[in-house]
């Protein structure tokens, strides 16, 4: 089902008929990395000021700029075909709107950026140190669905372990009733809730942890590990184009993770060098005019390149070069 476009936006853009609709974050922590990813995938567009729709010049695609939290809803209902958002937002959507055969989202590719954790946090100098101690108390969050699901499990355990009856009886036998945690929604500045006396604890996203520490909070459990993800509806309008986009994005992600290492090595030391730089499948070995030497090219994880160069130098490699990879297609 195509997304309905109304008002001045509909008058300001061409018809979306026949275009695959691709939802991307309109702001926030995922936006710039997403735009860089699109540029690396040669998805060419120009976004007019204040418009949340941009037509792609070199493909039958229209980009729709939406809040990251809304993207799973639009994709899940089939209003747009494809989207980039956080796994935390997908999990929150699924906790509120269970998927059916016709609705829901499918994860196409973990994009591996925007990593964060949805964590249970309490005042660092407070008495509460375990998640179970928040049961029955006030908790503030922007992720109500996930938080309710998380505390529902703890509330069940609390009842089983402590046999709390809260004064309720059934004849002579007490009826076990668990305490209900009071969960409140706050759209922003969740970390201030404890200091303002609104909450005993919060459930909020943590990236570096600096904001949490500045607010005098500490994490006591993790609800969800998250990163950016490429998702699609269960019935995209153009599966072939979805596959093409996914392939391009996968190539950019791979290029961002790896670097090309080239060097010369004595043929007798080739086996040792190949173990240091095994590449994705195998290193590329090229003969030199000197029959005793060969040249090697291999993809190496960027995070490991310094130690790899040290090991290559130690085993006699020379002329070691490190080259950036703009894009790739690897298995």
Backbone as numpy.savetxt, mean C-alpha at the origin, in Angstrom:
# Nx Ny Nz CAx CAy CAz Cx Cy Cz
-20.46 -0.59 -14.85 -21.31 0.59 -14.85 -20.42 1.83 -14.85
-20.56 2.70 -15.85 -19.69 3.88 -15.90 -19.99 4.85 -14.78
-18.97 5.58 -14.40 -19.12 6.57 -13.34 -19.88 7.78 -13.89
-20.84 8.28 -13.13 -21.62 9.44 -13.57 -20.83 10.72 -13.33
-20.74 11.58 -14.33 -20.04 12.86 -14.21 -21.07 13.96 -14.40
-21.20 14.82 -13.42 -22.20 15.86 -13.49 -21.57 17.24 -13.31
-22.38 18.28 -13.58 -21.94 19.65 -13.31 -20.90 20.14 -14.28
-20.11 21.11 -13.81 -19.15 21.78 -14.68 -18.07 20.83 -15.18
-17.75 19.79 -14.40 -16.71 18.86 -14.85 -17.14 18.17 -16.13
-18.42 17.80 -16.22 -18.90 17.12 -17.42 -18.84 18.06 -18.62
-19.04 19.34 -18.39 -18.98 20.31 -19.48 -17.55 20.64 -19.87
-16.58 20.35 -18.98 -15.21 20.79 -19.20 -14.33 19.71 -19.82
-14.81 18.49 -19.89 -14.01 17.41 -20.47 -14.78 16.75 -21.59
-14.05 16.03 -22.43 -14.69 15.31 -23.52 -15.45 14.11 -22.97
-16.17 13.46 -23.83 -16.94 12.28 -23.43 -16.00 11.19 -22.92
-16.44 10.49 -21.87 -15.65 9.39 -21.31 -16.01 8.06 -21.96
-16.92 8.09 -22.93 -17.36 6.85 -23.56 -16.19 6.10 -24.17
-16.11 4.81 -23.86 -15.06 3.96 -24.42 -13.74 4.05 -23.70
-13.65 4.86 -22.66 -12.41 5.00 -21.90 -12.44 4.17 -20.61
-11.33 3.56 -20.30 -11.18 2.86 -19.03 -10.99 3.89 -17.94
-11.75 3.80 -16.86 -11.67 4.78 -15.78 -10.70 4.29 -14.71
-9.72 5.12 -14.40 -8.61 4.77 -13.51 -8.59 5.78 -12.36
-8.94 5.34 -11.15 -8.99 6.23 -9.99 -7.63 6.32 -9.32
-7.18 7.56 -9.06 -5.91 7.79 -8.38 -6.12 8.78 -7.24
-5.27 8.75 -6.22 -5.45 9.66 -5.07 -5.33 11.13 -5.49
-6.29 11.94 -5.06 -6.27 13.36 -5.43 -5.36 14.17 -4.52
-5.00 13.63 -3.36 -4.09 14.30 -2.43 -3.58 13.27 -1.43
-2.76 13.74 -0.48 -2.30 12.84 0.57 -0.97 12.17 0.27
-0.62 11.24 1.14 0.71 10.64 1.14 1.00 9.76 -0.09
-0.04 9.30 -0.79 0.17 8.40 -1.92 0.19 9.13 -3.26
-0.22 10.40 -3.28 -0.44 11.05 -4.57 0.82 11.20 -5.41
1.90 11.79 -4.86 3.07 12.07 -5.68 3.72 10.80 -6.19
3.81 9.77 -5.34 4.40 8.50 -5.78 3.55 7.88 -6.89
2.23 8.05 -6.81 1.34 7.54 -7.85 1.55 8.27 -9.16
1.68 9.60 -9.11 1.91 10.37 -10.32 3.25 10.01 -10.96
4.26 9.78 -10.14 5.58 9.35 -10.65 5.46 7.99 -11.34
4.65 7.12 -10.75 4.45 5.78 -11.31 3.76 5.87 -12.68
2.77 6.74 -12.78 2.07 6.92 -14.06 3.02 7.48 -15.12
3.85 8.44 -14.72 4.81 9.02 -15.66 5.80 7.95 -16.15
6.28 7.12 -15.24 7.20 6.06 -15.61 6.56 5.01 -16.50
5.23 4.90 -16.43 4.50 3.93 -17.25 4.04 4.52 -18.58
4.48 5.77 -18.87 4.13 6.49 -20.09 2.62 6.65 -20.23
1.96 6.98 -19.13 0.55 7.35 -19.15 0.52 8.88 -19.16
0.31 9.45 -20.33 0.45 10.89 -20.54 -0.90 11.60 -20.38
-0.92 12.60 -19.52 -2.15 13.35 -19.30 -1.82 14.76 -18.82
-2.81 15.61 -18.90 -2.70 16.95 -18.34 -3.95 17.21 -17.52
-3.76 17.52 -16.25 -4.90 17.77 -15.37 -5.16 19.27 -15.30
-6.33 19.67 -15.74 -6.70 21.08 -15.69 -6.97 21.49 -14.24
-6.72 22.74 -13.94 -6.91 23.26 -12.59 -8.32 23.00 -12.09
-8.40 22.44 -10.89 -9.66 22.18 -10.20 -10.50 21.06 -10.79
-10.06 20.45 -11.85 -10.80 19.32 -12.41 -10.29 18.01 -11.82
-11.21 17.13 -11.51 -10.84 15.84 -10.95 -10.85 14.73 -11.99
-10.89 15.11 -13.25 -10.85 14.14 -14.35 -9.84 14.63 -15.37
-8.98 13.70 -15.82 -7.99 14.03 -16.84 -7.97 12.92 -17.88
-8.02 13.30 -19.14 -7.98 12.32 -20.22 -6.54 12.00 -20.58
-6.25 10.72 -20.68 -4.91 10.27 -21.07 -4.77 10.43 -22.58
-3.66 11.00 -23.01 -3.47 11.35 -24.43 -3.16 10.13 -25.30
-2.38 9.16 -24.75 -1.88 8.08 -25.59 -2.56 6.73 -25.34
-3.64 6.74 -24.56 -4.41 5.51 -24.33 -5.87 5.88 -24.08
-6.81 4.99 -24.36 -8.23 5.27 -24.06 -8.52 5.11 -22.57
-7.93 6.01 -21.78 -8.04 5.98 -20.32 -8.42 7.37 -19.83
-9.23 7.43 -18.78 -9.51 8.69 -18.10 -9.13 8.51 -16.63
-8.30 9.41 -16.14 -7.93 9.38 -14.73 -8.96 10.14 -13.92
-9.39 9.53 -12.82 -10.36 10.16 -11.93 -9.68 10.37 -10.58
-9.54 11.61 -10.15 -8.86 11.93 -8.90 -9.86 11.91 -7.75
-9.65 10.99 -6.81 -10.57 10.78 -5.70 -9.80 10.68 -4.39
-10.44 10.93 -3.26 -9.80 10.65 -1.97 -9.45 9.16 -1.89
-8.28 8.85 -1.37 -7.84 7.45 -1.32 -8.84 6.55 -0.61
-9.52 7.09 0.42 -10.48 6.30 1.18 -11.71 5.93 0.37
-12.01 6.72 -0.68 -13.20 6.47 -1.49 -12.94 5.52 -2.65
-11.69 5.35 -3.02 -11.36 4.58 -4.22 -11.84 3.13 -4.14
-11.68 2.40 -3.02 -12.20 1.03 -2.98 -13.71 0.95 -3.21
-14.45 1.96 -2.76 -15.90 1.97 -2.96 -16.24 2.10 -4.44
-15.62 3.07 -5.13 -15.89 3.27 -6.55 -15.47 2.07 -7.39
-14.32 1.48 -7.05 -13.85 0.30 -7.78 -14.74 -0.90 -7.44
-15.05 -1.08 -6.16 -15.86 -2.22 -5.73 -17.24 -2.23 -6.35
-17.83 -1.05 -6.56 -19.16 -0.95 -7.16 -19.11 -0.95 -8.69
-17.90 -0.99 -9.25 -17.77 -0.99 -10.71 -17.95 0.36 -11.34
-17.92 1.44 -10.54 -18.05 2.79 -11.08 -16.79 3.20 -11.84
-15.64 2.71 -11.36 -14.38 2.87 -12.09 -13.76 1.48 -12.21
-12.88 1.32 -13.21 -12.34 -0.01 -13.51 -11.12 -0.36 -12.69
-10.32 0.65 -12.39 -8.99 0.43 -11.83 -8.70 1.52 -10.81
-7.86 1.25 -9.83 -7.54 2.28 -8.86 -6.26 2.00 -8.11
-5.67 3.08 -7.58 -4.51 2.95 -6.70 -4.88 3.57 -5.36
-4.72 2.80 -4.30 -5.02 3.27 -2.96 -4.18 2.45 -1.98
-4.42 2.63 -0.68 -3.68 1.87 0.31 -4.40 0.57 0.66
-3.64 -0.43 1.02 -4.24 -1.70 1.45 -5.10 -1.50 2.69
-4.73 -0.52 3.52 -5.53 -0.23 4.71 -6.93 0.24 4.31
-7.01 1.04 3.24 -8.30 1.52 2.79 -9.14 0.39 2.18
-8.48 -0.53 1.49 -9.18 -1.69 0.93 -9.73 -2.56 2.06
-8.90 -2.80 3.08 -9.33 -3.61 4.21 -10.48 -2.95 4.96
-10.42 -1.62 5.12 -11.50 -0.89 5.79 -12.80 -1.01 5.00
-12.72 -0.84 3.69 -13.91 -0.97 2.84 -14.52 -2.37 2.97
-13.67 -3.39 2.91 -14.17 -4.76 2.96 -14.77 -5.10 4.32
-14.29 -4.43 5.39 -14.85 -4.68 6.72 -16.24 -4.06 6.86
-16.52 -3.04 6.04 -17.82 -2.36 6.09 -18.79 -2.88 5.03
-18.25 -3.26 3.86 -19.08 -3.71 2.75 -18.55 -5.05 2.24
-19.06 -6.16 2.76 -18.59 -7.48 2.33 -18.74 -7.66 0.83
-17.76 -8.29 0.21 -17.79 -8.51 -1.23 -18.81 -9.56 -1.62
-19.33 -9.45 -2.84 -20.23 -10.45 -3.42 -19.61 -10.93 -4.73
-20.33 -11.80 -5.45 -19.82 -12.27 -6.74 -19.72 -11.12 -7.74
-20.60 -10.15 -7.60 -20.63 -9.05 -8.57 -19.87 -7.81 -8.12
-19.69 -7.64 -6.80 -19.04 -6.44 -6.29 -17.79 -6.80 -5.49
-17.03 -5.77 -5.17 -15.79 -5.99 -4.44 -14.59 -5.70 -5.32
-13.41 -5.66 -4.73 -12.20 -5.34 -5.48 -11.28 -6.54 -5.53
-10.42 -6.55 -6.54 -9.38 -7.56 -6.67 -8.03 -6.86 -6.71
-7.09 -7.35 -5.91 -5.76 -6.74 -5.93 -4.99 -7.25 -7.13
-4.48 -6.33 -7.93 -3.71 -6.67 -9.12 -2.22 -6.73 -8.81
-1.74 -5.74 -8.02 -0.30 -5.64 -7.80 0.00 -4.84 -6.54
0.86 -5.37 -5.68 1.35 -4.61 -4.53 2.42 -3.65 -5.04
2.18 -2.35 -4.86 3.08 -1.34 -5.42 4.28 -1.03 -4.54
4.26 -1.48 -3.30 5.42 -1.46 -2.40 5.88 -0.07 -1.98
5.08 0.97 -2.19 5.42 2.27 -1.63 4.29 2.69 -0.68
4.52 3.77 0.05 3.50 4.23 1.00 3.31 3.26 2.16
4.40 2.60 2.57 4.27 1.60 3.63 3.96 2.26 4.97
3.02 1.67 5.69 2.64 2.18 7.00 1.95 1.06 7.78
1.59 1.35 9.02 0.92 0.37 9.88 -0.26 1.03 10.56
-1.38 0.34 10.59 -2.53 0.80 11.36 -2.37 0.20 12.76
-2.12 1.05 13.76 -1.75 0.55 15.07 -2.66 1.06 16.19
-2.77 0.23 17.20 -3.47 0.62 18.42 -2.47 1.39 19.27
-2.84 2.60 19.69 -1.93 3.47 20.44 -2.58 3.96 21.73
-1.77 4.08 22.76 -2.22 4.59 24.06 -1.20 5.59 24.58
-1.58 6.44 25.56 -0.60 7.38 26.14 0.61 6.64 26.70
1.79 7.15 26.35 3.04 6.50 26.75 3.19 6.43 28.27
2.71 7.43 28.97 2.85 7.48 30.42 1.57 7.03 31.15
0.65 6.45 30.42 -0.60 6.01 31.02 -0.49 4.62 31.64
-1.61 4.16 32.20 -1.64 2.86 32.85 -1.89 1.71 31.87
-2.49 2.00 30.73 -2.84 0.96 29.76 -1.61 0.54 28.96
-1.35 -0.76 28.95 -0.17 -1.27 28.26 -0.49 -2.40 27.29
-1.70 -2.96 27.38 -2.09 -4.07 26.51 -3.41 -3.75 25.81
-3.61 -4.23 24.59 -4.86 -3.96 23.87 -6.09 -4.41 24.65
-5.98 -5.53 25.37 -7.12 -6.05 26.13 -7.62 -5.06 27.18
-6.72 -4.21 27.63 -7.09 -3.24 28.67 -7.95 -2.09 28.12
-8.04 -1.99 26.80 -8.89 -0.97 26.18 -10.33 -1.44 25.99
-10.56 -2.73 26.18 -11.92 -3.26 26.02 -12.86 -2.57 27.00
-13.98 -2.08 26.48 -14.95 -1.38 27.30 -14.68 0.10 27.46
-13.56 0.58 26.91 -13.19 1.98 27.06 -13.46 2.74 25.76
-13.05 4.01 25.70 -13.27 4.87 24.54 -12.07 4.82 23.59
-12.35 4.52 22.33 -11.31 4.44 21.31 -11.74 5.32 20.13
-10.83 6.15 19.65 -11.10 7.05 18.52 -10.29 6.61 17.31
-10.88 6.69 16.12 -10.19 6.24 14.91 -10.87 6.79 13.66
-10.14 6.75 12.55 -10.74 7.03 11.24 -11.11 5.73 10.54
-10.70 4.60 11.12 -10.93 3.28 10.53 -11.91 2.51 11.42
-13.17 2.92 11.38 -14.18 2.35 12.28 -14.41 0.87 12.02
-14.49 0.48 10.74 -14.76 -0.92 10.41 -13.69 -1.86 10.93
-12.43 -1.56 10.64 -11.33 -2.40 11.09 -11.21 -2.39 12.61
-11.45 -1.24 13.21 -11.33 -1.12 14.66 -12.42 -1.93 15.36
-13.65 -1.86 14.87 -14.73 -2.65 15.45 -14.45 -4.14 15.31
-13.95 -4.54 14.16 -13.61 -5.95 13.94 -12.50 -6.40 14.88
-11.51 -5.55 15.07 -10.38 -5.87 15.94 -10.84 -6.04 17.39
-11.64 -5.07 17.89 -12.05 -5.13 19.28 -13.15 -6.16 19.53
-13.89 -6.52 18.48 -14.88 -7.58 18.64 -14.21 -8.89 19.05
-13.04 -9.15 18.48 -12.29 -10.36 18.85 -11.81 -10.28 20.29
-11.32 -9.11 20.68 -10.83 -8.95 22.05 -11.97 -9.01 23.06
-13.12 -8.48 22.69 -14.27 -8.51 23.59 -14.73 -9.94 23.83
-14.67 -10.77 22.79 -15.02 -12.18 22.96 -14.05 -12.89 23.87
-12.75 -12.62 23.69 -11.73 -13.23 24.55 -11.87 -12.76 25.98
-12.17 -11.46 26.14 -12.31 -10.90 27.48 -13.42 -11.61 28.24
-14.54 -11.89 27.55 -15.64 -12.57 28.21 -15.30 -13.99 28.60
-14.58 -14.68 27.71 -14.21 -16.07 27.98 -13.22 -16.16 29.12
-12.22 -15.26 29.12 -11.16 -15.33 30.13 -11.65 -14.89 31.50
-12.46 -13.84 31.53 -12.84 -13.27 32.82 -14.25 -13.63 33.27
-15.06 -14.17 32.36 -16.42 -14.54 32.72 -17.20 -13.37 33.29
-17.06 -12.21 32.69 -17.73 -11.02 33.21 -19.24 -11.14 33.01
-20.00 -10.86 34.03 -21.45 -10.97 33.95 -22.13 -9.63 33.97
-21.45 -8.61 34.47 -22.02 -7.27 34.59 -23.35 -7.28 35.34
-23.50 -8.23 36.28 -24.69 -8.28 37.13 -25.90 -8.90 36.48
-25.76 -9.52 35.32 -26.91 -10.11 34.63 -27.02 -11.58 35.01
-28.21 -12.05 35.35 -28.40 -13.45 35.72 -29.54 -14.05 34.93
-29.51 -15.35 34.80 -30.58 -16.11 34.15 -31.02 -17.18 35.15
-31.98 -16.84 36.01 -32.32 -17.74 37.11 -31.19 -17.72 38.11
-30.63 -18.90 38.37 -29.51 -19.00 39.33 -28.16 -18.90 38.64
-28.15 -19.02 37.29 -26.86 -19.06 36.57 -26.56 -17.70 35.98
-25.34 -17.18 36.20 -24.97 -15.90 35.59 -24.83 -16.03 34.08
-25.24 -15.00 33.36 -25.09 -14.97 31.91 -23.85 -14.14 31.58
-22.96 -14.74 30.82 -21.71 -14.05 30.49 -21.96 -12.98 29.43
-21.65 -11.74 29.73 -21.79 -10.64 28.78 -20.48 -9.87 28.74
-19.94 -9.71 27.55 -18.67 -9.00 27.44 -18.89 -7.50 27.42
-17.88 -6.76 27.81 -17.94 -5.30 27.74 -17.83 -4.86 26.29
-18.52 -3.81 25.91 -18.47 -3.28 24.56 -17.58 -2.04 24.52
-16.60 -2.07 23.64 -15.71 -0.93 23.47 -16.44 0.18 22.72
-16.30 1.39 23.18 -16.98 2.54 22.57 -16.05 3.17 21.53
-16.39 2.95 20.27 -15.53 3.39 19.16 -16.16 4.61 18.49
-15.38 5.69 18.41 -15.87 6.94 17.83 -15.06 7.28 16.58
-15.74 7.84 15.59 -15.08 8.24 14.35 -14.58 9.68 14.44
-13.32 9.88 14.03 -12.75 11.22 13.87 -12.02 11.23 12.54
-12.29 12.24 11.70 -11.73 12.26 10.36 -10.27 12.67 10.29
-9.79 13.47 11.25 -8.40 13.90 11.24 -7.91 14.22 12.63
-6.61 14.43 12.77 -5.98 14.73 14.06 -6.38 13.72 15.13
-6.39 12.45 14.74 -6.77 11.38 15.67 -5.81 11.33 16.86
-4.55 11.66 16.61 -3.53 11.54 17.67 -3.78 12.50 18.84
-4.62 13.52 18.63 -4.89 14.49 19.71 -6.00 14.02 20.65
-6.69 12.94 20.31 -7.88 12.52 21.06 -7.58 12.19 22.52
-6.46 11.51 22.77 -6.13 11.13 24.15 -5.78 12.35 24.99
-4.98 13.25 24.42 -4.58 14.45 25.15 -5.77 15.34 25.48
-6.78 15.32 24.65 -7.97 16.15 24.87 -9.01 15.46 25.74
-8.71 14.25 26.17 -9.62 13.53 27.04 -10.80 12.90 26.33
-10.74 12.83 25.00 -11.84 12.24 24.22 -11.76 10.72 24.20
-10.52 10.19 24.32 -10.33 8.75 24.18 -9.28 8.23 25.15
-9.42 6.94 25.46 -8.42 6.24 26.27 -7.31 5.68 25.37
-7.65 5.47 24.10 -6.69 4.96 23.13 -7.18 5.28 21.74
-6.31 5.13 20.75 -6.68 5.41 19.37 -6.19 4.28 18.46
-6.76 4.22 17.26 -6.26 3.34 16.21 -5.97 4.25 15.02
-4.69 4.35 14.65 -4.31 5.33 13.63 -3.13 4.82 12.82
-2.93 5.41 11.64 -1.81 5.04 10.77 -0.49 5.58 11.31
0.55 4.77 11.20 1.89 5.16 11.62 2.85 4.91 10.46
3.58 5.94 10.05 4.62 5.78 9.03 5.99 5.76 9.71
6.50 6.92 10.08 7.79 6.99 10.77 7.63 6.85 12.28
6.45 7.19 12.79 6.23 7.15 14.24 6.50 8.46 14.93
6.99 9.47 14.18 7.33 10.75 14.79 6.10 11.48 15.33
5.00 11.46 14.58 3.78 12.13 15.03 3.25 11.48 16.30
3.30 10.16 16.33 2.85 9.41 17.50 3.67 9.78 18.74
4.97 9.82 18.58 5.85 10.15 19.71 5.64 11.59 20.17
5.46 12.50 19.22 5.25 13.90 19.56 3.96 14.09 20.36
2.98 13.22 20.11 1.71 13.29 20.83 1.74 12.52 22.15
2.92 11.96 22.50 3.05 11.23 23.75 2.38 9.87 23.74
2.32 9.25 22.55 1.66 7.96 22.41 2.66 6.86 22.12
2.26 5.63 22.40 3.05 4.46 22.06 2.14 3.40 21.43
2.68 2.64 20.49 1.92 1.58 19.84 1.97 0.31 20.69
0.82 -0.33 20.85 0.78 -1.58 21.62 0.32 -2.77 20.78
-0.11 -2.53 19.55 -0.44 -3.63 18.65 -0.65 -3.08 17.25
-0.52 -3.96 16.26 -0.73 -3.59 14.87 -1.98 -4.28 14.34
-2.87 -3.50 13.76 -4.12 -4.04 13.21 -3.90 -4.51 11.78
-3.23 -3.67 10.95 -3.01 -3.98 9.54 -1.67 -3.40 9.09
-0.90 -4.18 8.32 0.28 -3.67 7.62 -0.18 -3.20 6.25
0.26 -2.03 5.83 -0.27 -1.48 4.59 0.81 -0.94 3.66
0.48 -0.92 2.38 1.28 -0.23 1.35 0.32 0.06 0.21
0.77 0.82 -0.77 -0.08 1.14 -1.91 -0.34 -0.11 -2.73
-1.52 -0.18 -3.33 -1.88 -1.35 -4.14 -2.67 -0.92 -5.36
-2.49 -1.66 -6.44 -3.28 -1.47 -7.66 -4.45 -2.44 -7.59
-5.68 -1.91 -7.64 -6.86 -2.76 -7.55 -7.73 -2.59 -8.79
-8.57 -3.59 -9.06 -9.50 -3.50 -10.19 -10.87 -3.99 -9.76
-11.88 -3.62 -10.52 -13.22 -4.13 -10.26 -13.30 -5.57 -10.76
-14.33 -6.27 -10.35 -14.46 -7.66 -10.77 -14.87 -7.78 -12.23
-15.37 -6.69 -12.79 -15.81 -6.73 -14.19 -15.33 -5.47 -14.91
-14.00 -5.34 -15.13 -13.47 -4.14 -15.80 -13.97 -4.06 -17.24
-14.07 -2.84 -17.75 -14.59 -2.64 -19.10 -13.61 -3.09 -20.18
-12.32 -3.13 -19.85 -11.31 -3.50 -20.84 -10.17 -4.26 -20.14
-10.33 -5.57 -20.03 -9.34 -6.38 -19.31 -7.97 -6.34 -19.98
-7.94 -6.27 -21.31 -6.66 -6.22 -22.03 -5.88 -4.96 -21.66
-6.58 -3.84 -21.53 -5.92 -2.59 -21.16 -5.50 -2.62 -19.69
-6.29 -3.24 -18.84 -5.91 -3.41 -17.44 -4.60 -4.20 -17.35
-4.49 -5.27 -18.13 -3.27 -6.09 -18.13 -2.07 -5.30 -18.63
-2.28 -4.45 -19.65 -1.19 -3.63 -20.18 -0.69 -2.64 -19.12
-1.63 -1.96 -18.45 -1.25 -1.01 -17.40 -0.51 -1.71 -16.28
-1.02 -2.87 -15.85 -0.38 -3.62 -14.77 1.03 -4.04 -15.15
1.22 -4.45 -16.41 2.54 -4.86 -16.87 3.52 -3.69 -16.85
3.07 -2.52 -17.30 3.93 -1.34 -17.30 4.29 -0.91 -15.88
3.29 -0.89 -15.02 3.55 -0.48 -13.64 4.49 -1.45 -12.95
4.31 -2.74 -13.22 5.20 -3.75 -12.64 6.64 -3.50 -13.08
6.81 -3.10 -14.35 8.15 -2.81 -14.86 8.78 -1.62 -14.16
7.97 -0.59 -13.90 8.49 0.59 -13.20 8.87 0.24 -11.76
8.03 -0.52 -11.09 8.30 -0.93 -9.71 9.61 -1.73 -9.63
9.78 -2.65 -10.59 11.01 -3.45 -10.62 12.23 -2.56 -10.86
12.08 -1.60 -11.76 13.19 -0.68 -12.06 13.57 0.16 -10.85
12.58 0.52 -10.04 12.84 1.32 -8.86 13.59 0.53 -7.79
13.40 -0.77 -7.77 14.01 -1.62 -6.75 15.43 -2.06 -7.11
15.71 -2.14 -8.43 16.98 -2.72 -8.87 17.87 -1.67 -9.55
19.13 -2.04 -9.67 20.12 -1.22 -10.35 20.99 -2.17 -11.17
21.54 -1.69 -12.29 22.35 -2.56 -13.14 23.82 -2.43 -12.76
24.41 -3.55 -12.45 25.83 -3.59 -12.07 26.63 -4.27 -13.18
27.65 -3.58 -13.69 28.50 -4.11 -14.75 29.95 -4.11 -14.28
30.70 -5.15 -14.61 32.10 -5.24 -14.19 32.84 -6.29 -15.00
34.16 -6.24 -14.91 35.01 -7.26 -15.54 35.57 -8.16 -14.46
35.73 -9.44 -14.80 36.22 -10.41 -13.82 37.03 -11.48 -14.55
38.08 -11.97 -13.92 38.85 -13.06 -14.51 37.96 -14.29 -14.67
38.07 -14.98 -15.81 37.20 -16.12 -16.09 37.26 -17.17 -14.98
38.44 -17.32 -14.36 38.58 -18.33 -13.30 37.77 -17.98 -12.05
37.42 -16.70 -11.92 36.64 -16.25 -10.75 35.16 -16.04 -11.08
34.75 -16.47 -12.28 33.39 -16.24 -12.74 32.36 -16.88 -11.81
32.62 -18.09 -11.36 31.66 -18.79 -10.52 31.41 -18.03 -9.21
32.49 -17.51 -8.62 32.35 -16.74 -7.36 31.56 -15.46 -7.61
31.88 -14.75 -8.70 31.21 -13.49 -9.01 29.72 -13.71 -9.28
29.40 -14.82 -9.97 28.01 -15.10 -10.29 27.17 -15.33 -9.04
27.79 -15.83 -7.99 27.07 -16.01 -6.72 26.83 -14.67 -6.02
27.73 -13.72 -6.24 27.57 -12.39 -5.64 26.49 -11.60 -6.37
26.46 -11.74 -7.71 25.46 -11.03 -8.53 24.69 -12.04 -9.39
23.78 -12.79 -8.78 23.05 -13.81 -9.54 22.02 -13.25 -10.50
21.63 -11.97 -10.31 20.62 -11.37 -11.17 19.24 -11.93 -10.89
18.26 -11.54 -11.71 16.89 -12.02 -11.54 16.79 -13.50 -11.91
17.48 -13.88 -12.99 17.49 -15.28 -13.39 18.92 -15.80 -13.49
19.78 -15.03 -14.14 21.21 -15.37 -14.25 21.93 -14.13 -14.76
23.21 -13.95 -14.42 23.96 -12.80 -14.93 24.24 -12.94 -16.42
24.38 -11.80 -17.11 24.75 -11.81 -18.52 26.27 -11.79 -18.61
26.84 -12.78 -19.27 28.30 -12.92 -19.37 28.72 -12.68 -20.82
29.67 -11.75 -21.02 30.14 -11.40 -22.37 31.64 -11.62 -22.45
32.08 -12.28 -23.53 33.51 -12.53 -23.73 34.23 -11.24 -24.09
35.47 -11.10 -23.64 36.32 -9.96 -23.98 37.42 -10.42 -24.93
38.16 -9.46 -25.49 39.27 -9.83 -26.38 40.30 -10.64 -25.64
40.51 -10.34 -24.37 41.40 -11.14 -23.54 40.64 -12.40 -23.13
41.02 -13.57 -23.59 40.26 -14.80 -23.30 40.23 -15.17 -21.83
41.10 -14.57 -21.04 41.13 -14.88 -19.61 40.12 -14.06 -18.81
39.46 -13.10 -19.48 38.53 -12.20 -18.77 37.16 -12.19 -19.43
36.13 -11.86 -18.63 34.77 -11.71 -19.14 34.15 -10.46 -18.52
33.10 -9.95 -19.18 32.33 -8.83 -18.64 30.98 -9.36 -18.17
30.51 -8.87 -17.03 29.25 -9.32 -16.46 28.30 -8.15 -16.26
27.03 -8.36 -16.61 25.95 -7.41 -16.30 24.90 -8.15 -15.48
24.44 -7.49 -14.42 23.47 -8.16 -13.56 22.63 -7.14 -12.80
21.36 -7.44 -12.62 20.49 -6.60 -11.81 20.72 -6.91 -10.34
20.89 -5.84 -9.55 21.15 -5.97 -8.12 20.17 -5.08 -7.36
19.69 -5.54 -6.24 18.82 -4.71 -5.41 19.57 -3.44 -4.98
18.94 -2.29 -5.14 19.59 -1.03 -4.80 20.09 -1.02 -3.35
19.29 -1.59 -2.46 19.64 -1.55 -1.05 20.89 -2.37 -0.72
21.28 -3.25 -1.65 22.44 -4.12 -1.41 23.68 -3.72 -2.19
23.59 -2.68 -3.03 24.66 -2.42 -3.99 26.00 -2.11 -3.34
26.02 -1.40 -2.23 27.31 -1.05 -1.60 28.06 -2.30 -1.16
27.38 -3.22 -0.49 28.04 -4.45 -0.02 28.40 -5.35 -1.20
27.59 -5.34 -2.25 27.90 -6.14 -3.44 29.19 -5.65 -4.09
29.34 -4.33 -4.20 30.57 -3.78 -4.78 31.79 -4.12 -3.94
31.63 -4.11 -2.61 32.74 -4.49 -1.73 33.17 -5.94 -1.99
32.17 -6.83 -2.11 32.46 -8.26 -2.32 33.10 -8.49 -3.69
32.62 -7.76 -4.71 33.20 -7.91 -6.04 34.65 -7.45 -6.06
34.92 -6.33 -5.41 36.29 -5.83 -5.33 37.19 -6.84 -4.64
36.69 -7.46 -3.58 37.47 -8.43 -2.81 37.80 -9.68 -3.63
36.92 -10.02 -4.59 37.19 -11.24 -5.38 37.90 -10.94 -6.70
38.34 -9.68 -6.88 39.18 -9.34 -8.03 38.47 -8.67 -9.18
37.21 -8.28 -9.03 36.50 -7.60 -10.11 37.07 -6.20 -10.33
37.05 -5.75 -11.57 37.55 -4.41 -11.90 36.51 -3.67 -12.74
36.72 -2.36 -12.88 35.86 -1.52 -13.73 34.38 -1.70 -13.37
34.10 -1.66 -12.08 32.73 -1.86 -11.61 31.92 -0.58 -11.85
30.82 -0.71 -12.59 29.94 0.41 -12.90 28.53 0.11 -12.39
27.84 1.14 -11.92 26.47 1.00 -11.45 25.60 1.97 -12.26
24.58 1.44 -12.92 23.72 2.22 -13.82 22.27 2.15 -13.37
21.58 3.29 -13.43 20.16 3.32 -13.09 19.34 2.64 -14.19
18.21 2.06 -13.78 17.28 1.42 -14.72 16.02 2.26 -14.79
15.71 2.78 -15.98 14.53 3.64 -16.11 13.25 2.83 -16.13
13.28 1.65 -16.75 12.11 0.79 -16.80 12.59 -0.62 -17.08
11.71 -1.59 -16.95 12.13 -2.96 -17.17 10.91 -3.83 -17.44
11.17 -5.01 -17.98 10.18 -6.07 -18.07 10.92 -7.34 -17.63
10.67 -7.74 -16.40 11.39 -8.89 -15.87 10.40 -9.92 -15.35
10.87 -11.15 -15.25 10.00 -12.22 -14.75 9.96 -12.25 -13.26
